[in-house]
Amino acid sequence: MKETFGEYIRLLRTEKGLTLTQLAAQLDLDSANLSKIENGKRDFDEKRLDRLAMVFELNPKELHNEYISDRLAKQIYEMNCSTEILKVAEEKAEYRRTLKK
């Protein structure tokens, strides 16, 4: 998925034929906040991922992966990270995985 997480929510919502107000009610949000999320002006709350998965009948783990990848991509963009930095970060992440064993 190349779109932002907010754009992904909008795509899911429109494909299902839901209005902002309808989806916002199902997620216990107001429609103004949902609009800001869809437009990239506010981040989606991770606590609502399970509810979002349920509304759209999505695999919660896959949805979580999309959410986390979008958060990482946003940070990479905002910090203007190079490919080299990302390579080193992945090596460090792999090292941390070995520490847990």
Backbone as ProteinMPNN parsed JSONL, in Angstrom:
{"seq_chain_A": "MKETFGEYIRLLRTEKGLTLTQLAAQLDLDSANLSKIENGKRDFDEKRLDRLAMVFELNPKELHNEYISDRLAKQIYEMNCSTEILKVAEEKAEYRRTLKK", "coords_chain_A": {"N_chain_A": [[0.842, -1.175, 0.0], [0.656, 2.109, -0.931], [-0.516, 4.471, -0.166], [-1.217, 6.829, 2.511], [-2.006, 5.957, 5.94], [-4.349, 7.194, 6.749], [-5.488, 7.847, 4.262], [-5.922, 5.289, 3.393], [-7.909, 4.453, 5.184], [-9.968, 6.155, 4.323], [-10.344, 5.125, 1.739], [-11.234, 2.491, 2.336], [-13.591, 3.173, 3.701], [-15.119, 4.535, 1.731], [-15.36, 2.531, -0.183], [-16.992, 0.777, 1.162], [-19.224, 2.261, 1.313], [-19.793, 4.026, 3.375], [-20.489, 6.981, 5.247], [-18.556, 9.748, 6.532], [-19.566, 10.391, 9.059], [-20.977, 8.054, 9.754], [-18.918, 6.074, 9.904], [-17.263, 7.277, 11.795], [-18.907, 7.198, 14.072], [-18.976, 4.445, 14.53], [-16.365, 4.05, 15.265], [-16.173, 5.442, 17.556], [-15.545, 8.176, 17.398], [-15.563, 11.693, 16.561], [-16.886, 13.109, 13.555], [-15.346, 15.2, 12.525], [-12.766, 14.78, 13.545], [-12.2, 12.299, 12.364], [-12.172, 13.082, 9.702], [-9.887, 14.715, 9.739], [-7.978, 12.754, 10.238], [-8.18, 11.182, 7.92], [-7.267, 13.054, 6.107], [-4.652, 13.401, 6.783], [-3.956, 15.172, 8.794], [-4.097, 14.537, 11.391], [-3.128, 11.875, 13.536], [-4.101, 8.438, 13.496], [-5.509, 6.719, 16.249], [-3.9, 4.156, 17.824], [-5.186, 2.46, 19.592], [-7.675, 2.076, 18.549], [-7.482, 0.309, 16.487], [-8.287, -2.441, 16.492], [-11.058, -2.193, 16.501], [-11.43, -0.885, 14.073], [-10.52, -2.877, 12.334], [-12.509, -4.764, 12.802], [-14.833, -3.441, 11.876], [-14.33, -3.299, 9.12], [-13.853, -5.902, 8.512], [-11.201, -6.948, 8.509], [-7.953, -8.49, 8.715], [-6.608, -8.301, 11.874], [-3.836, -8.316, 12.531], [-2.556, -7.813, 10.063], [-3.613, -5.287, 9.553], [-2.52, -3.878, 11.681], [0.172, -4.043, 10.956], [0.129, -2.43, 8.649], [-0.498, 0.003, 9.829], [1.725, 0.455, 11.572], [3.813, 0.479, 9.684], [3.154, 2.78, 8.291], [3.474, 4.725, 10.268], [6.239, 4.517, 10.701], [7.164, 5.214, 8.128], [6.314, 7.857, 8.01], [7.929, 9.03, 9.99], [10.453, 8.535, 8.877], [10.27, 10.107, 6.583], [9.851, 12.687, 7.739], [12.234, 13.027, 9.138], [14.019, 13.046, 7.158], [15.546, 10.793, 6.305], [18.265, 8.899, 5.039], [18.926, 6.188, 2.731], [21.074, 4.774, 3.67], [21.04, 5.27, 6.435], [18.703, 3.93, 7.07], [19.442, 1.326, 6.521], [21.42, 0.861, 8.48], [19.821, 1.182, 10.735], [18.103, -1.03, 10.472], [19.946, -3.085, 10.842], [20.614, -2.61, 13.509], [18.127, -3.076, 14.677], [17.863, -5.787, 14.152], [19.958, -6.751, 15.71], [18.951, -6.081, 18.258], [16.845, -7.869, 18.348], [18.207, -10.254, 18.729], [19.091, -9.932, 21.307], [16.895, -10.42, 22.898], [16.656, -13.136, 22.982]], "CA_chain_A": [[0.0, 0.0, 0.0], [1.458, 3.327, -1.011], [-1.206, 5.602, 0.438], [-1.075, 6.973, 3.956], [-2.994, 5.179, 6.677], [-5.6, 7.955, 6.679], [-6.043, 7.65, 2.917], [-6.385, 3.896, 3.375], [-9.199, 4.442, 5.885], [-10.947, 6.775, 3.421], [-10.609, 4.161, 0.676], [-12.083, 1.445, 2.907], [-14.886, 3.765, 4.025], [-15.894, 4.813, 0.519], [-15.684, 1.243, -0.815], [-18.097, 0.178, 1.913], [-20.364, 3.159, 1.194], [-20.058, 4.689, 4.648], [-20.172, 8.399, 5.361], [-17.651, 10.065, 7.637], [-20.337, 10.331, 10.301], [-21.277, 6.653, 10.067], [-17.714, 5.39, 10.356], [-16.825, 7.917, 13.037], [-19.736, 6.669, 15.159], [-18.555, 3.065, 14.799], [-15.031, 4.099, 15.87], [-16.287, 6.301, 18.729], [-14.87, 9.437, 17.075], [-16.465, 12.61, 15.869], [-16.572, 13.112, 12.124], [-14.281, 16.175, 12.253], [-11.487, 14.113, 13.814], [-11.999, 11.292, 11.327], [-11.789, 13.82, 8.5], [-8.489, 15.109, 9.919], [-7.181, 11.531, 10.09], [-8.176, 10.835, 6.499], [-6.521, 14.073, 5.373], [-3.273, 13.434, 7.248], [-3.726, 16.262, 9.746], [-4.104, 13.925, 12.721], [-2.809, 10.449, 13.488], [-5.095, 7.489, 13.985], [-5.174, 6.181, 17.566], [-3.621, 2.718, 17.741], [-6.166, 1.744, 20.418], [-8.891, 1.836, 17.762], [-7.185, -0.586, 15.358], [-9.13, -3.643, 16.529], [-12.413, -1.797, 16.101], [-11.365, -0.62, 12.634], [-10.436, -4.191, 11.688], [-13.815, -5.396, 12.916], [-15.772, -2.738, 10.993], [-14.051, -3.613, 7.719], [-13.584, -7.337, 8.417], [-9.798, -7.069, 8.122], [-7.083, -9.217, 9.628], [-6.041, -7.306, 12.793], [-2.361, -8.289, 12.452], [-2.203, -7.118, 8.816], [-3.954, -3.88, 9.726], [-1.503, -3.341, 12.583], [1.389, -3.88, 10.15], [-0.071, -1.243, 7.806], [-0.446, 1.159, 10.722], [3.106, 0.65, 12.015], [4.635, 0.863, 8.529], [2.846, 4.177, 7.98], [4.122, 5.543, 11.303], [7.672, 4.526, 10.395], [7.363, 5.98, 6.892], [6.149, 9.273, 8.344], [9.141, 9.46, 10.686], [11.547, 8.526, 7.901], [10.075, 11.294, 5.752], [10.047, 13.909, 8.529], [13.633, 13.132, 9.555], [14.801, 13.071, 5.921], [16.522, 9.71, 6.438], [18.836, 8.321, 3.829], [18.895, 4.733, 2.645], [22.158, 4.271, 4.529], [20.541, 5.302, 7.822], [17.715, 2.853, 7.203], [20.198, 0.07, 6.532], [22.027, 0.754, 9.808], [18.726, 0.986, 11.689], [17.657, -2.423, 10.362], [20.981, -3.897, 11.488], [20.445, -2.426, 14.954], [16.895, -3.773, 15.062], [18.178, -7.214, 14.142], [20.77, -6.983, 16.912], [18.048, -6.058, 19.416], [16.077, -9.123, 18.35], [19.058, -11.305, 19.286], [19.218, -9.711, 22.745], [15.71, -10.972, 23.556], [16.751, -14.596, 23.052]], "C_chain_A": [[0.889, 1.24, 0.0], [0.789, 4.5, -0.313], [-0.948, 5.653, 1.944], [-2.167, 6.16, 4.644], [-4.361, 5.881, 6.652], [-6.277, 7.809, 5.32], [-6.59, 6.231, 2.768], [-7.747, 3.776, 4.061], [-10.279, 5.03, 4.982], [-11.339, 5.815, 2.299], [-11.539, 3.05, 1.174], [-13.497, 1.963, 3.15], [-15.729, 3.969, 2.777], [-16.27, 3.522, -0.21], [-16.868, 0.574, -0.131], [-19.349, 1.059, 1.88], [-20.751, 3.844, 2.49], [-19.73, 6.172, 4.561], [-19.154, 8.574, 6.487], [-18.362, 9.898, 8.972], [-20.624, 8.893, 10.714], [-20.05, 5.914, 10.596], [-17.226, 5.978, 11.677], [-17.613, 7.371, 14.23], [-19.301, 5.249, 15.528], [-17.193, 3.008, 15.481], [-15.008, 4.939, 17.145], [-15.427, 7.553, 18.582], [-15.914, 10.424, 16.603], [-15.986, 12.738, 14.42], [-15.47, 14.11, 11.774], [-12.906, 15.546, 12.479], [-11.191, 13.05, 12.766], [-11.576, 11.956, 10.021], [-10.322, 14.241, 8.576], [-7.56, 13.91, 9.756], [-7.065, 11.176, 8.614], [-7.343, 11.807, 5.669], [-5.091, 14.261, 5.87], [-2.943, 14.544, 8.227], [-3.706, 15.769, 11.19], [-3.8, 12.448, 12.545], [-3.953, 9.62, 14.05], [-4.603, 6.919, 15.311], [-5.06, 4.661, 17.488], [-4.637, 1.889, 18.529], [-7.439, 1.391, 19.645], [-8.669, 0.861, 16.6], [-8.076, -1.828, 15.339], [-10.547, -3.333, 16.077], [-12.474, -1.537, 14.599], [-11.315, -1.932, 11.857], [-11.796, -4.872, 11.694], [-14.826, -4.763, 11.936], [-15.584, -3.164, 9.542], [-13.691, -5.074, 7.481], [-12.179, -7.591, 7.874], [-9.052, -7.908, 9.15], [-6.411, -8.198, 10.548], [-4.52, -7.195, 12.711], [-1.907, -7.542, 11.194], [-2.493, -5.628, 8.919], [-2.929, -3.2, 10.635], [-0.196, -3.104, 11.821], [1.289, -2.648, 9.251], [0.072, 0.026, 8.639], [0.997, 1.477, 11.12], [3.996, 1.09, 10.843], [4.379, 2.317, 8.14], [3.5, 5.105, 8.995], [5.623, 5.655, 11.036], [7.964, 5.375, 9.161], [7.256, 7.48, 7.162], [7.395, 9.8, 9.048], [10.34, 9.522, 9.743], [11.476, 9.78, 7.029], [10.412, 12.57, 6.529], [11.5, 14.116, 8.934], [14.584, 13.141, 8.357], [15.919, 12.024, 5.947], [16.993, 9.206, 5.08], [18.689, 6.809, 3.862], [19.945, 4.115, 3.557], [21.72, 4.239, 5.998], [19.556, 4.161, 8.044], [18.395, 1.493, 7.278], [20.815, -0.169, 7.917], [20.95, 0.502, 10.865], [18.212, -0.448, 11.653], [18.668, -3.358, 11.012], [20.863, -3.805, 13.01], [19.186, -3.132, 15.456], [17.138, -5.275, 15.125], [19.02, -7.584, 15.367], [19.885, -7.015, 18.153], [17.21, -7.332, 19.498], [16.896, -10.251, 18.97], [19.21, -11.145, 20.795], [18.057, -10.314, 23.524], [15.801, -12.48, 23.756], [17.499, -15.052, 24.217]], "O_chain_A": [[1.77, 1.384, 0.848], [1.473, 5.44, 0.093], [-0.526, 4.675, 2.561], [-3.13, 5.731, 4.008], [-5.399, 5.228, 6.545], [-7.497, 7.663, 5.241], [-7.598, 6.011, 2.097], [-8.632, 3.075, 3.572], [-11.375, 4.479, 4.88], [-12.514, 5.701, 1.949], [-12.517, 2.711, 0.507], [-14.478, 1.284, 2.845], [-16.91, 3.622, 2.756], [-17.354, 3.419, -0.785], [-17.655, -0.117, -0.778], [-20.409, 0.656, 2.359], [-21.913, 4.204, 2.681], [-18.788, 6.564, 3.871], [-18.926, 7.665, 7.286], [-17.806, 9.322, 9.907], [-20.524, 8.552, 11.892], [-20.125, 5.214, 11.606], [-16.821, 5.24, 12.575], [-17.035, 7.111, 15.286], [-19.262, 4.896, 16.707], [-16.887, 2.048, 16.189], [-13.951, 5.128, 17.747], [-14.693, 7.942, 19.491], [-17.035, 10.033, 16.278], [-14.817, 12.5, 14.117], [-14.729, 13.887, 10.817], [-11.987, 15.759, 11.688], [-10.05, 12.916, 12.326], [-10.712, 11.439, 9.313], [-9.594, 14.137, 7.588], [-6.471, 14.04, 9.197], [-5.972, 10.901, 8.12], [-6.779, 11.426, 4.643], [-4.395, 15.176, 5.428], [-1.769, 14.828, 8.467], [-3.338, 16.512, 12.101], [-4.164, 11.841, 11.538], [-4.671, 10.046, 14.954], [-3.409, 6.667, 15.475], [-6.015, 3.973, 17.127], [-4.915, 0.745, 18.171], [-8.189, 0.504, 20.051], [-9.586, 0.619, 15.814], [-8.566, -2.221, 14.281], [-11.163, -4.119, 15.357], [-13.437, -1.914, 13.932], [-11.989, -2.079, 10.838], [-12.191, -5.486, 10.703], [-15.573, -5.469, 11.26], [-16.559, -3.367, 8.818], [-13.276, -5.446, 6.383], [-11.99, -8.34, 6.916], [-9.467, -8.02, 10.303], [-5.711, -7.311, 10.06], [-3.974, -6.097, 12.812], [-0.982, -6.732, 11.253], [-1.718, -4.803, 8.434], [-2.522, -2.067, 10.375], [0.465, -2.084, 12.019], [2.261, -1.906, 9.107], [0.688, 1.0, 8.206], [1.439, 2.621, 11.02], [4.837, 1.975, 11.002], [5.299, 3.01, 7.705], [4.024, 6.156, 8.627], [6.204, 6.736, 11.13], [8.908, 6.165, 9.157], [8.017, 8.274, 6.609], [7.865, 10.895, 8.739], [11.142, 10.453, 9.807], [12.489, 10.43, 6.77], [11.157, 13.423, 6.048], [11.952, 15.254, 9.06], [15.801, 13.233, 8.52], [17.077, 12.323, 5.654], [16.227, 9.106, 4.121], [18.366, 6.227, 4.898], [19.723, 3.056, 4.144], [22.005, 3.278, 6.712], [19.578, 3.506, 9.087], [17.959, 0.614, 8.022], [20.736, -1.273, 8.455], [21.147, -0.298, 11.78], [17.916, -1.022, 12.7], [18.281, -4.325, 11.668], [20.998, -4.808, 13.711], [19.188, -3.717, 16.539], [16.673, -5.949, 16.044], [18.798, -8.627, 15.982], [20.051, -7.885, 19.008], [16.906, -7.813, 20.589], [16.346, -11.11, 19.659], [19.437, -12.132, 21.494], [18.218, -10.681, 24.688], [15.103, -13.04, 24.602], [17.664, -16.256, 24.412]]}, "name": "protein", "num_of_chains": 1, "seq": "MKETFGEYIRLLRTEKGLTLTQLAAQLDLDSANLSKIENGKRDFDEKRLDRLAMVFELNPKELHNEYISDRLAKQIYEMNCSTEILKVAEEKAEYRRTLKK"}
